[in-house]
Amino acid sequence: MSKGTKYKAKQPDENGYIDYTAEENGIWAQLISRQMKWIDDTACEEFIAGLKLLNLPMDRVPQLSEINEVLKETTGWQTEPVPALIGFEQFFRLLSEKKFPVATFIRSQEELDYLQEPDIFHEIFGHCAMLTNPHFANFTEHYGKLGLAASKEQRVYLARLYWFTVEFGLVRSHDGLRIIGGGILSSPGETQYAYRKEAEIAPLEPLTVFRTPYRIDILQPQYFVVDDLEHLTHLTTLDLMALVDEAMTLGLLPAKFEPKALCG
């Protein structure tokens, strides 16, 4: 969250309104129309139910006030407009306050299929539908509180739990494996990749997750699966920080990907 970005978030006016260009609205329309073709076959039931509640526009970027109205009524959450990248301290604090940070830019045409940075499509389409679910919302709030109290070193390990659940998590269902992670659901390429089950898939065990390396710039070589969304609530009852400390003592597991080439 501390690296540079070529994107710049758009600032809301005094009424909270953000003016998007016709090109930006067109990119939103492309993204959502493509993803809507996939969700019935790939997304979990709770995500689909959340999308119906949000009733996202198909032809324009939604205003955050529209999203907030639904989130407040369902789980008490709100969105919070932020710059393209924010620090861990702000990120954890917002989650602990039931405020989901939303970077208010939208990706370029050149990065339509996959974007390393979280844009408004990723945040709204990928995450906000799930935040209408109490289990998912409570887990995210609990995670924020843990991160806020954690040390810098602990946060590095703790971040992997968020990555492999909120961003790239799967859940078991009567239809087989379904997606809960916004990093998958907002990426056309990753959605198809996950749907084809090309990655290694394992049950979610917190200690293993805390020890599993990942890269943000590739399709994930491994996904973890929760039994159901109540499993997320169960995770909040565990002493996760004790498991983080154990993971720090044991060290990382071997990576399932090639190391990123160093530039320069």
N, C-alpha and C positions, 0 to 999 in steps of 0.2 A: 504494500500500500504506500510505500515511500518512494517508489521509482518514478521517473518522469513520464509524461504523457503528452501526446500531440493534441489532445482534445481539451476543450474549455467548456465548463458547464455554463448553461444559460441562466441568467439571473431573473427571478420573478419580479414583477412590478409591485407597487404598493398594495395592490389587491391580491397578490399571490399568483397572478396570471403570467404564464410564460408563453411568449410568442414564437412559435416554430414556423420555419419557412415551408413553402410548398414542397421543396426537395426533401426536407426532413420528415414531413408528414408522409411523403411518398415512400420513404425508406421504412417507416413504421408500418405502412400498409403492406409492403412487400413481406416484411418479416412476419407479421401476425398472420397473414393469409397463408404463408407457407407452413408455419407451425401448427395452425389450426387443422391442417390436413393430417397431421401426425398424432395429435394428442389422444384421440380415441383409442389408438392402438398401443400407445406408449405410456401415457401419464396415469398416475393413480387417480382413483375416484374422487379423492378429496381435492386434488388440483382441479379437476373438471368442475366439481361443484363450486369451488372458489371462483373460477373464471365466470361461471354463470352469474354469481353474485356481483362480481365487478362489472360485468357487461361492458367490456372494453370496446372503444370505438375501433372500427376496422379501417377508417380512412384518415386518421390523424393521431398524433401523440396525445394521450389523455392529460388532463390537468391533475395535479396532485390532490386538489380539493375533492375531485370526483372519487379518487381512490380512498382518501381519508374518511369520507362519509361512510363507505362500506366497512372499512377496517374498524372504525370506532364502534360501529353497531354490532359487529360480530365478536371481536376479541379485545377491543380497547386500544388497538395499535394505531399509529399514525405514520405517515412518511415524513421525512425531513430532507429538504433539498440541500445538497452538499456539492463541493467542488469535485472535479473528476477523480481525484485521489485524496483520501484523508488518512490521518495517522491512526494507529491502533487504539490510542487512548480515547480519541473521539468516537471511533467505531464502537468500542465496547461500551462507552458511556451511553451512546444513543440506544443501543440494543437493551441495555439495562433499564432504560426509561421507556421502553416499548415504542421507540421511534426508529423506523427503518430508514437508513440513509439511502438516498436516491440521487445519483449523479445525473444532472438534468441535461446532458448532451445525448445525441444519438449517433451511432456509428456511421462511418462513411460507406459509400457503395462498394468500395474496394475491400472492406472488411465485413461484408454482409454475413458470411458464413460462420466466422469465428472471430471473437474479439477477446484479447487478454484482459482488458479493463472493463469494469462494470458500467454499461451505459443504461439509459432509462428503459430500453426494451428489456434488457436482462433483469433489471430491478423490479419493474412492474409486472411484466409477463411471467418472468421466471420465479419471482419470490412472493409477490403480494397475494396471489391466489392462495398459496399455501398458508399465508399468515391469517387467513380467515378460519383456519382450523385450530381449535384450542390446544391440542397436543403439540403441534408444530410451533405455535405462537409462544407457548409457555417454555418450551425447550429453548427457543431462540432468546427469550428474555433471560433465562437462567444462564445460558452461555455468556451473555453480555455481562452479567454480574460476576461470573467466575473470572472472565478476562480482565475486568476492571480491577479486581483485587490481586491478580497474578503478577509475578515478576516478569521482566522482559524475557528471561530465559524460559520460564514456564509458558509464556504466550506462544512461543515458537512451536512447542509441542501441542498445546491446546488448540491451536489453529487447525490442526489436522482433523479434529473432530468436526468442526464446522465444514471444512472442505469436503469430507467424505459423507456428510449427511445433508446439510442445507444446500450445498453447491452441487455435489455429485452423488447423492444418495439414491438407493433403490429400496423398494419395499415389496414384500410378498403379498400377493392377492389371489383371489380365486381364479384370476385369469393368468396367473404366473407372475413374473417379475414386472413391476411397474416403476416409473420414475417419480421421485419426489424432489430431486435436486434442480435448483434453478439454473445452474451452470450447464446442465444438459438440456433442460426444457427450453431455454432461450437460444440455443445454438442448433441450427438446422443440421450441421455436420455431426455434432456430438449426439444428437437425438437419434439419427439414423445408425450411427456407430453403436450406440447402446442397444438399440432395438435389435440389431443383428447379433448382439451378445458376443462381440469380438474381443472384449476384455476379460480378464480373470475376475470372477465374482466370488466373494466370500461373505459369510455371516459377519455382522458387525460385532466386534469384541473390542471394547474401548482401549485396552492396553495395546492390542495389536495396531489399532488405528493411530494411536499416539506415536507409535514407532515406525509408521509407514511413510516414506518420503513421497513427494509428489512434485510435479512440474506444472506450471500454469499455462505453458505455451504449446502443449501437445494434447492429443486425444488421450484420455486417461487409460493406462494399461490395467487398472484395477478399480473395481467398484465394491462397496460394502452394502449389505442388505439388512434392513431392520425387518422384524417379523410383522409389524403393523405400526400405525402411528402412535399407539399407546406405548410402544417400545421406547419412543422418545421421552415420554413422561417418566418411564422407568429409569432412564439414564439420569434424570435429574435427582433421583433418590440415592444415587451412588456417590461415593466420595471420589469424584473425578480428579480432584487435584492431587490426592494421594496416588492415583494411578498415573498422573502426569509425572510426579516425582519418581515413581518406579520406572517409568519409561525413560526418563532422563538418565537414571542410573544404568539401565540395561543398554541404552543406545539404540540407534536406528537399525531397522532391518535392511537387508540388501535391496537396493533400488531395482525396480522392474523396468527401467528405462535407461537409455544412454545419457551420460552427463551432458549438460548443455555446453556447447563450444564457447570458449571465452573469446570475446571480441577484443581487438587491439593487441 
